[in-house]
Amino acid sequence: MRDRSVSRFAAGALSPERRAADLRRLRDEEFDVLVVGGGVTGVGAALDAASRGLRVALIEASDLAAGTSSRSSKLIHGGLRYLEQLEFPLVHEALRERGLLATRLAPHLVRPVPFLVPLPAETPGVAGVAKRAWHRLYYGAGVALYDAFAGLVGGGRGMPLHKHLTQHGARRLFPSLREQGLAGAIRYYDGQVDDARFVVTVARTAASLGAAVVTGVRAVGLLRQARQVTGVRVSDGVEEFDVRAKTVVAATGVWSDDVSSWLPDARVGFRVRASKGVHLVVPRSAITGEVGLILRTRSSVLFVIPWGGHWIIGTTDTDWELDRAHPAASAKDIDYLLSHVNEVLDRPLRREDIEGVYAGLRPLLRGESDSTSALSREHAVVEPLLGLLLVAGGKFTTYRVMAQDVIDKAVRRLGDVRHSGTAELPLLGADGYEAMWRDRADLARRHELSVGAVEHLLERYGTLTTELLALIDEDRALADPLPGAPEHLSAEVVYAARHEGALHVVDVLARRTRISIETAHRGVQTARRTAELMAPVLGWSAATTESEITAYLARVDAERESQRMPDDAAADAARLTAV
């Protein structure tokens, strides 16, 4: 529980001082719930448990959202394609969560994004007309059902309704659509989110309720008394120590089987299969369009997603059995995405158009199909030993449901009857967001910034923007844009280190901002200034500062090299030259 004399904003700051205090708590306290894993499911579980008044700690081996949760398609969606698989409960659940996030829990982070479903033209004649009518009826019914589900569930729709478009109407919204083979389109809406920023915000909200949140601490084994788990043995990179807990929640995604390997005498009940998804980032100028696209491929679907001054194109869906910490995109992955998107564009994209590439691993439950694209995104919660709960599967959109399910099981064994309140708990930055957005011009004037700069901050931090503005008021140099990334302010780097738990240059460039994928230089031009801004906050020496810069540059070089490799094995080997 947090000290009520401290503001929620201040209580949620993941500062260096807070990290040191939380490390001491890990050594000294016994927690009701210890969460292992700092992805969206883990931080969601920590928030759910903390909101019930439990004593909570979360540990993460790397950085918040360092794995799957920073490498998604950046969508909060119900899964329109799952309707074809008759996954009605999953779609219903996801649309309910989408509505909650967009209207109540995180309106500053989740916003509507329009998509077109292109309708293919067929051969002339009666048969062609019939096929066109069938396609419009088939896809239209699916989108209508999608909207109907969204309207039936609670929390508010949060998205506009769909609309049918002619060929002319479709190309007016997306002029780069190739006219040949296009009969029209259906426009619908889903939600968009910066996944890594969302995870950090959930973690900070948990911290604001008293949870200890510590990154850079790796679980290396379980503490047991006979068949009961009593905590976790951890390493902070310097030494190992024990963290005691009545219940351990492992939310480790594609690393779930590692936890299972610690249980030679227990049956877990599921295994997790890693599916690699690769995305390309290209400048907005490379494609002319106001909306996104959802395209059918032979094995899955392909999204073309507007993302600020960029487009995100993805994704692949292939097995991955190599290094899970650093999944690598190969030349084959890139060629696959380019070839499929170029089938519908009037000006083909080239490799030279690509600004960024990122690869992530989806944790899919094993045993449901031989094809990863057909595996269910539903989640599972199991208790292989007393005091140990494993949660896996699912999708980003339904993280809150997964978290609630696993903590419901935890409180039953703890003898606690308090129910989850996260459906009514806005994340930090949400309260007062609409009013602050309306007053953004006045806010900019008072702090001597452009309206565009304030809008940029509000869309990333919500009402937490006041904390960044305070930093700028104290030091006007923090209003300066970052070299190589002029849309970002220097204050964002200082804030990341001072309030958001960033410990390394890569944490800022790859996750607190998206400079690593949104610039053609991949953050190389920004790395030095980022390190210089972080150094005084984190107490880095000159040698440490240079080491951070060198490590980041080596990471970029390794990623570029991996993307020139012909296959997964070669790409993985190239990527591992720098970790």
C-alpha positions in Angstrom: 0.0 0.0 0.0 1.3 3.5 -0.8 1.7 6.3 1.6 -1.5 8.4 1.2 0.5 11.6 1.9 2.5 11.1 -1.3 0.8 12.0 -4.6 0.0 9.2 -7.1 2.4 10.6 -9.6 5.3 10.8 -7.2 4.5 7.3 -5.8 4.7 5.9 -9.3 8.1 7.3 -10.1 10.6 4.5 -11.0 13.6 6.6 -10.0 17.1 5.4 -9.1 16.4 6.0 -5.5 13.1 4.0 -5.7 15.0 1.2 -7.4 17.5 1.0 -4.5 14.7 1.1 -1.9 12.8 -1.7 -3.8 16.0 -3.8 -4.0 16.2 -3.6 -0.2 12.5 -4.6 0.0 13.2 -7.7 -2.1 15.8 -8.8 0.5 13.9 -7.9 3.6 10.2 -8.5 3.1 8.0 -11.4 2.5 5.5 -10.6 -0.3 2.0 -11.9 -0.8 2.6 -12.0 -4.5 6.0 -12.0 -6.4 5.6 -11.6 -10.2 8.4 -12.8 -12.4 8.4 -11.1 -15.8 8.1 -7.4 -16.8 6.0 -7.8 -20.0 2.4 -6.6 -20.2 1.0 -9.7 -18.5 3.5 -9.5 -15.6 3.0 -5.7 -15.0 -0.8 -6.3 -15.3 -0.7 -9.0 -12.6 1.4 -6.7 -10.3 -1.2 -3.9 -10.8 -4.1 -6.2 -10.2 -2.6 -7.6 -7.0 -1.5 -4.2 -5.7 -5.0 -2.8 -6.4 -6.4 -5.4 -4.0 -4.1 -4.2 -1.2 -1.6 -7.1 -1.4 2.1 -6.8 -0.8 3.5 -7.1 -4.3 6.9 -7.2 -6.0 7.8 -7.6 -9.6 11.2 -8.6 -11.0 12.4 -8.5 -14.6 15.7 -9.8 -15.9 16.1 -7.0 -18.5 14.0 -4.0 -19.0 10.2 -3.5 -18.8 8.7 -4.7 -22.1 12.1 -5.8 -23.3 10.7 -8.9 -25.0 7.5 -9.6 -26.8 5.6 -6.6 -25.3 7.7 -4.0 -27.2 7.6 -5.8 -30.5 4.0 -6.1 -31.4 1.9 -4.6 -34.2 1.0 -1.7 -31.8 -2.7 -2.6 -31.9 -5.4 -3.0 -29.3 -7.8 -5.0 -31.3 -10.6 -7.6 -31.0 -9.1 -9.9 -33.6 -11.3 -9.4 -36.7 -9.6 -12.4 -38.3 -10.5 -14.7 -35.4 -14.2 -14.4 -36.4 -13.4 -16.6 -39.3 -12.0 -19.2 -36.9 -15.3 -18.9 -34.9 -13.4 -17.7 -31.8 -16.4 -15.7 -30.7 -15.6 -15.6 -26.9 -12.1 -14.4 -27.6 -13.3 -11.6 -29.9 -16.0 -10.6 -27.5 -13.5 -10.4 -24.6 -10.9 -8.5 -26.6 -13.5 -5.9 -27.8 -14.7 -5.3 -24.2 -11.1 -4.7 -23.2 -10.5 -2.4 -26.2 -13.5 -0.3 -25.2 -12.3 -0.1 -21.5 -8.8 1.0 -22.5 -9.9 3.6 -25.1 -12.6 5.2 -23.0 -11.7 4.8 -19.3 -8.4 3.2 -18.5 -5.9 4.7 -21.0 -7.5 7.2 -23.4 -4.1 9.0 -23.5 -2.4 5.8 -24.8 -5.0 4.0 -26.9 -6.7 5.8 -29.7 -8.7 4.8 -32.8 -7.0 4.0 -36.1 -8.9 3.3 -39.3 -8.3 0.4 -41.6 -9.5 -0.6 -45.0 -10.4 -4.2 -45.9 -9.9 -4.1 -49.7 -12.5 -6.1 -51.7 -11.0 -7.9 -54.7 -12.4 -7.3 -58.2 -13.3 -10.4 -60.2 -13.6 -11.2 -63.9 -16.2 -9.3 -65.9 -19.7 -10.7 -66.5 -22.4 -12.2 -64.4 -20.1 -14.5 -62.5 -17.8 -11.6 -61.6 -20.6 -9.5 -60.4 -21.8 -12.4 -58.2 -18.4 -12.9 -56.7 -18.0 -9.2 -56.0 -21.4 -9.2 -54.2 -20.4 -12.3 -52.3 -17.1 -10.8 -51.1 -18.8 -7.6 -50.0 -21.5 -9.6 -48.2 -19.0 -12.0 -46.6 -16.5 -9.3 -45.4 -19.2 -6.8 -44.6 -21.0 -9.4 -42.3 -17.8 -10.0 -40.5 -17.0 -6.4 -39.9 -20.7 -5.7 -38.9 -20.5 -8.6 -36.4 -17.2 -7.1 -35.1 -19.0 -3.8 -34.5 -22.0 -5.5 -33.0 -19.8 -7.3 -30.4 -18.1 -4.0 -29.6 -21.5 -2.4 -29.0 -22.8 -5.2 -26.8 -20.0 -5.2 -24.3 -19.5 -2.8 -21.4 -17.0 0.0 -21.0 -18.0 2.0 -24.1 -17.3 1.3 -27.8 -14.4 3.8 -28.1 -14.4 3.4 -31.9 -16.5 4.6 -34.8 -18.7 2.2 -36.8 -17.6 0.6 -40.1 -18.5 2.0 -43.5 -18.7 0.4 -47.0 -16.7 2.2 -49.8 -16.7 2.1 -53.5 -13.5 1.7 -55.5 -13.3 5.5 -55.8 -13.9 6.0 -52.1 -11.3 3.5 -51.2 -8.6 5.1 -53.4 -9.5 8.5 -52.1 -8.6 7.4 -48.6 -5.6 5.3 -49.8 -4.4 6.6 -53.2 -1.5 4.2 -53.2 -3.8 1.2 -53.5 -3.4 -0.3 -56.9 -6.6 0.3 -58.9 -6.4 -2.9 -60.8 -8.1 -5.8 -59.0 -9.9 -3.5 -56.5 -13.7 -3.5 -56.3 -14.1 -1.3 -53.2 -13.4 -1.6 -49.5 -14.8 -1.6 -46.0 -13.5 0.8 -43.5 -13.5 -0.2 -39.8 -11.6 1.0 -36.7 -9.4 -0.6 -34.1 -7.2 0.8 -31.4 -3.5 1.8 -31.6 -1.0 1.9 -28.8 2.7 2.3 -28.2 3.1 -1.1 -26.5 6.3 -0.4 -24.6 5.1 2.9 -23.2 1.9 1.2 -22.2 3.8 -1.4 -20.2 5.9 1.2 -18.5 2.7 3.1 -17.5 1.0 -0.1 -16.1 4.2 -0.8 -14.1 4.3 2.7 -12.8 0.6 2.5 -11.8 1.4 -0.7 -9.9 4.3 1.1 -8.2 2.0 4.0 -7.3 -0.1 1.5 -5.3 3.0 0.2 -3.4 4.4 -2.5 -5.6 8.1 -3.0 -5.7 9.2 -2.9 -9.3 12.8 -3.9 -10.0 14.4 -4.5 -13.4 17.8 -6.0 -14.0 17.0 -8.8 -11.5 16.9 -12.4 -12.9 15.1 -15.4 -11.4 17.5 -18.3 -11.3 15.5 -20.8 -9.3 12.6 -21.5 -7.0 12.6 -21.7 -3.2 10.7 -24.7 -1.9 9.5 -26.4 1.2 8.6 -29.9 -0.1 5.9 -29.4 -2.8 5.3 -25.8 -1.9 7.0 -22.8 -3.5 8.0 -20.1 -1.0 9.9 -17.7 -3.2 12.5 -17.2 -5.8 16.3 -17.2 -5.9 17.4 -14.2 -7.9 20.6 -12.5 -9.2 21.1 -8.8 -9.6 24.2 -9.2 -11.7 26.5 -8.9 -8.7 25.2 -11.5 -6.2 22.4 -13.9 -5.7 19.8 -13.6 -2.9 16.4 -15.0 -1.9 13.1 -13.2 -2.3 10.4 -14.7 -0.1 6.7 -14.8 -1.2 3.5 -16.6 -0.4 2.7 -16.9 -4.1 4.9 -16.7 -7.1 3.4 -15.7 -10.5 5.5 -16.6 -13.5 4.4 -14.4 -16.4 7.5 -15.1 -18.5 5.9 -15.5 -22.0 8.2 -17.4 -24.4 10.5 -18.2 -21.4 7.7 -20.2 -19.7 9.4 -23.5 -20.4 12.5 -22.3 -18.6 10.4 -22.0 -15.4 8.9 -25.5 -16.1 12.4 -26.9 -16.3 12.8 -26.0 -12.6 10.0 -28.5 -11.8 11.3 -32.0 -12.6 8.8 -33.5 -10.2 5.7 -31.6 -11.4 3.5 -31.7 -14.4 2.9 -28.2 -15.8 0.1 -29.0 -18.2 1.1 -26.8 -21.2 4.1 -25.8 -23.2 4.8 -22.5 -25.0 5.7 -22.3 -28.7 7.5 -19.2 -30.0 6.3 -17.7 -33.2 8.4 -15.0 -34.8 6.7 -11.8 -36.1 8.7 -9.3 -38.1 7.7 -5.8 -38.8 9.1 -3.1 -41.2 8.9 0.6 -40.6 8.9 3.0 -43.6 8.4 6.8 -43.8 4.9 8.1 -44.3 6.0 9.6 -47.6 6.7 6.1 -49.0 3.0 5.3 -49.2 0.1 7.8 -49.9 -2.8 7.0 -47.6 -4.8 8.2 -44.6 -5.9 4.8 -43.2 -4.4 1.4 -42.6 -4.8 -1.8 -44.6 -5.5 -5.3 -43.5 -4.6 -7.8 -46.3 -5.0 -11.5 -46.6 -2.0 -13.6 -47.3 -1.7 -17.4 -48.0 -0.9 -18.1 -44.3 -2.1 -15.2 -42.3 -3.0 -11.5 -42.6 -0.8 -8.5 -43.3 -1.3 -5.1 -41.7 -0.2 -1.7 -43.1 -0.6 0.6 -40.1 -0.2 4.4 -40.0 2.2 5.2 -37.1 2.8 9.0 -36.8 5.2 10.0 -39.5 5.7 6.3 -40.5 4.0 3.1 -41.6 4.3 -0.2 -39.8 4.1 -3.3 -42.1 3.7 -6.7 -40.6 3.8 -9.4 -39.7 5.3 -12.8 -40.4 4.3 -15.9 -38.4 7.0 -18.5 -38.3 8.4 -21.0 -35.8 11.5 -19.7 -33.9 13.7 -22.1 -31.8 16.9 -20.0 -31.5 17.9 -17.2 -29.1 14.7 -15.9 -27.5 16.1 -12.7 -26.0 17.2 -11.3 -29.4 15.0 -12.7 -32.2 16.5 -11.7 -35.6 14.8 -10.7 -38.8 16.4 -12.2 -41.9 16.5 -11.0 -45.5 13.9 -13.7 -46.2 11.5 -12.2 -43.7 12.0 -8.7 -45.2 11.5 -10.0 -48.7 8.3 -11.8 -47.7 6.8 -8.6 -46.3 7.8 -6.5 -49.2 6.6 -8.9 -51.8 3.1 -9.2 -50.2 2.6 -5.5 -49.6 3.8 -4.6 -53.1 1.0 -6.8 -54.6 -1.5 -4.0 -53.7 0.6 -0.8 -54.0 0.8 1.2 -57.1 4.5 2.1 -56.3 6.4 -0.8 -54.9 8.4 -0.4 -51.8 12.1 -1.1 -52.0 14.6 -2.0 -49.3 16.0 1.6 -49.5 12.6 2.8 -48.2 13.0 0.8 -44.9 13.8 2.9 -41.8 13.5 0.2 -39.2 12.9 -3.5 -38.7 12.0 -5.3 -35.5 11.3 -8.9 -34.6 9.3 -10.3 -31.7 8.2 -13.7 -30.4 4.6 -14.5 -29.7 4.0 -17.0 -26.8 1.5 -19.5 -28.3 0.2 -22.5 -26.3 1.5 -25.7 -27.8 -0.5 -28.6 -29.0 -3.5 -27.0 -30.8 -2.2 -27.0 -34.4 0.8 -27.6 -36.5 0.6 -24.1 -37.9 1.5 -21.3 -35.5 -0.9 -18.9 -37.3 -3.8 -21.2 -36.4 -2.9 -21.6 -32.8 -5.3 -20.1 -30.3 -4.4 -16.8 -28.6 -6.3 -17.8 -25.5 -4.4 -18.0 -22.3 -3.9 -20.6 -19.6 -3.3 -20.4 -15.8 -1.9 -23.4 -14.0 -0.6 -24.2 -10.5 1.9 -27.1 -10.9 3.0 -26.7 -7.3 1.4 -25.0 -4.3 2.4 -21.3 -4.3 3.5 -21.2 -8.0 1.1 -20.0 -10.7 2.1 -19.9 -14.4 0.2 -17.7 -16.9 0.9 -17.9 -20.6 -0.6 -17.4 -24.0 -3.2 -14.7 -24.7 -2.7 -11.4 -26.5 -1.7 -7.9 -25.6 -5.2 -6.6 -25.7 -6.5 -9.0 -23.0 -3.6 -8.6 -20.6 -5.9 -7.3 -17.9 -8.1 -10.4 -18.1 -5.1 -12.6 -17.9 -3.8 -10.7 -14.9 -7.2 -10.8 -13.1 -7.5 -14.6 -13.7 -4.1 -15.4 -12.2 -4.5 -13.1 -9.2 -8.0 -14.5 -8.6 -6.3 -17.9 -8.1 -3.6 -16.3 -5.9 -6.1 -14.6 -3.6 -8.1 -17.8 -3.2 -5.1 -19.6 -1.8 -4.1 -16.6 0.3 -7.6 -16.6 1.9 -8.2 -13.1 0.6 -11.7 -12.3 -0.9 -11.0 -8.9 -2.3 -12.0 -8.6 -6.0 -10.1 -7.0 -8.8 -10.7 -3.3 -9.3 -8.6 -2.8 -12.4 -11.6 -2.4 -14.7 -12.3 0.9 -12.9 -8.7 2.0 -12.3 -7.3 4.5 -14.8 -3.6 4.2 -15.5 -1.3 7.1 -14.6 -1.8 10.0 -17.0 -5.4 9.1 -17.8 -7.2 11.3 -15.2 -7.9 14.7 -16.6 -6.4 13.9 -20.0 -9.3 15.2 -22.1 -9.3 18.5 -20.3 -5.6 18.9 -20.6 -5.8 18.1 -24.3 -8.4 20.8 -24.8 -6.2 23.3 -23.1 -3.0 22.3 -25.0 -2.6 25.6 -26.7 -2.7 27.5 -23.4 -0.3 24.9 -21.9 2.2 25.4 -24.8 2.0 29.2 -24.4 2.6 29.1 -20.6 5.6 26.9 -21.0 7.0 28.5 -24.1 6.7 25.5 -26.3 5.1 24.8 -29.6 1.6 23.3 -29.6 3.0 20.4 -31.6 5.6 19.7 -28.9 2.9 19.7 -26.2 0.6 17.4 -28.3 3.6 15.0 -28.7 4.0 14.9 -24.9 0.3 14.5 -24.2 -0.1 11.6 -26.5 2.8 9.8 -24.8 2.4 10.8 -21.2 -1.1 12.1 -20.7 -1.4 14.3 -17.7 2.1 13.1 -16.6 3.2 15.7 -19.1 3.2 18.2 -16.2 6.2 16.4 -14.8 8.1 16.9 -18.1 7.1 20.5 -18.3 8.4 21.0 -14.8 11.8 19.6 -15.9 11.8 22.0 -18.9 10.9 25.0 -16.7 13.9 24.1 -14.5 16.3 23.7 -17.4 15.4 25.2 -20.8 18.0 23.1 -22.5 15.7 20.1 -22.0 13.3 21.7 -24.5 16.0 21.1 -27.2 15.2 18.4 -29.7 17.4 15.3 -29.7 20.0 15.1 -32.5 18.8 12.8 -35.3 15.3 12.7 -33.8 13.9 16.3 -33.8 10.4 15.2 -32.8 11.7 14.1 -29.4 12.7 16.6 -26.6 15.8 16.1 -24.4 13.5 16.2 -21.4 12.1 12.8 -22.4 15.5 11.1 -21.9 16.0 12.7 -18.5 12.4 11.7 -17.6 13.0 8.1 -18.7 16.0 7.8 -16.4 14.5 9.7 -13.5 10.9 8.5 -13.5 10.5 5.5 -15.9 13.2 3.0 -14.7 15.4 3.3 -17.8 18.9 2.0 -16.9 20.6 1.8 -20.3 20.7 3.8 -23.6 18.9 1.0 -25.4 16.0 1.3 -22.9 15.5 4.9 -24.0 16.1 4.5 -27.7 14.3 1.2 -28.3 11.4 1.4 -25.7 10.8 4.7 -23.9 11.1 6.3 -27.4 11.0 4.5 -30.7 14.1 6.3 -32.2 15.7 2.9 -32.9 13.1 1.9 -35.4 11.8 5.3 -36.6 15.0 6.8 -37.9 17.1 5.5 -40.8 20.2 5.8 -38.6 18.5 3.5 -36.0 19.4 5.9 -33.2 23.1 6.1 -34.0 23.0 9.9 -34.2 21.1 10.1 -31.0 23.0 7.7 -28.8 25.8 10.0 -27.5 23.4 12.8 -26.4 21.1 10.2 -24.8 24.0 8.8 -22.8 25.1 12.3 -21.8 21.6 13.2 -20.5 21.3 9.9 -18.6 24.7 10.0 -17.0 24.1 12.5 -14.2 20.8 11.0 -13.3 22.2 7.5 -13.0 25.6 8.5 -11.7 27.6 7.1 -14.6 31.3 7.7 -14.9 32.8 8.8 -18.2 33.9 5.2 -18.8 30.4 3.9 -18.2 28.9 6.5 -20.5 31.3 5.5 -23.3 30.6 1.9 -22.7 26.8 2.5 -23.0 27.3 4.3 -26.3 29.6 1.5 -27.7 27.1 -1.2 -26.7 24.3 0.5 -28.4 26.2 1.1 -31.6 27.3 -2.6 -31.6 23.7 -3.6 -31.2 22.6 -1.6 -34.3 25.5 -3.0 -36.3 24.6 -6.5 -35.4 20.9 -6.0 -36.2 21.7 -4.5 -39.6 24.0 -7.4 -40.4 21.4 -10.0 -39.3 18.9 -8.4 -41.7 21.2 -9.2 -44.6 21.4 -12.9 -43.7 19.5 -15.4 -45.9 17.8 -17.4 -43.1 17.1 -17.6 -39.4 20.2 -19.5 -38.4 22.5 -17.0 -40.1 20.5 -14.0 -38.8 20.6 -15.3 -35.3 24.4 -15.8 -35.4 24.9 -12.3 -36.7 22.6 -10.8 -34.1 24.4 -12.5 -31.2 27.6 -10.8 -32.0 26.2 -8.0 -29.8 23.6 -8.4 -27.1 
